[in-house]
Amino acid sequence: MDGRSFAALRMTSRGAVPFYTLLERTSIRTIVRYAIVIEKADENYSAYVPDLPGCVSTGRTVEEVKQNIAEAIQFHIQGLIEDGDPIPPPNPLSDYVETKVA
């Protein structure tokens, strides 16, 4: 690796490639807004994208995990494009429910 930090690796026919190497070869032209779920772990945070199965990331802080998941989304979508797979559209439905707990 060349010393730059990265949030994920993509397995390709050439082996594991940092996501920034793949993104440098293309330009992302569309802004998308995906819902993310952030969970607190013992010593960090993790995030995933319900609309993009397998798209996950971690970070030491909420701000870092949000930045990392944004990069992971770009990387995930780039992989879908390279593999010829459809890109799932963002699902704008998200909400909370309240319930009584005994």
Steps between C-alpha positions, in 0.01 A plus 500: 500500500616856444438644848163664433225400738198314369175365639462184297656253260331364189580151382575504128659258259830669595440436872406751771505858373446807723180677402674828415697324224174398334337841549796686349429327167147636479306811587190487711244731342186443704424592858294237680361504852481163674370444852765364735480332840769588754557273798720559804744217574724469804778725369381628162198544274384291209265591217317316228273585209173300500451562126852374414547156660860448603586871505644559848768709667636597840651805665623625835239779509157562348654756263769255389257213442276732294795600283612138468153370409468771233826375349383140536178586312703646213722194497205259520318669212819506292532124556140445391567700184821309422320168557208605279254471788205736549536781752220483759316830526493671838186422699382830647281330761646519849325554831493430872235324704416536866377217716446429865746267667383292795 
